[in-house]
Amino acid sequence: MLLKYLLAINVLTFAVYGVDKWKARRGRWRVPEATLLGFAALGGSVGAWLAMQLFRHKTQKKKFRYGVPAIFVLQLAAVVFFLNTLIRH
């Protein structure tokens, strides 16, 4: 169940970043930065990072360049902590 969620949120996050880049190029209404970072924080950090690299989107903004990897590290640490807790019990 968790793997399905992570796959879905990462695909969705990747798509939202792609749509935002598409809109940026056309001068249209944009997805708020807080929403983009929120998707990463909800488990879509891998999708966000991949989209940033592929679309070259938000890579110059420090809060994205450092924030998305930081979110990923925190999520990874939470998973390791959770798995260690399960293994010990």
Secondary structure, DSSP 8 states (H G I E B T S, - for coil): -HHHHHHHHHHHHHHHHHHHHHHHHHT-----HHHHHHHIIIIIHHHHHHHHHHHT-S-S-HHHHTHHHHHHHHHHHHHHHHHHHHHH-
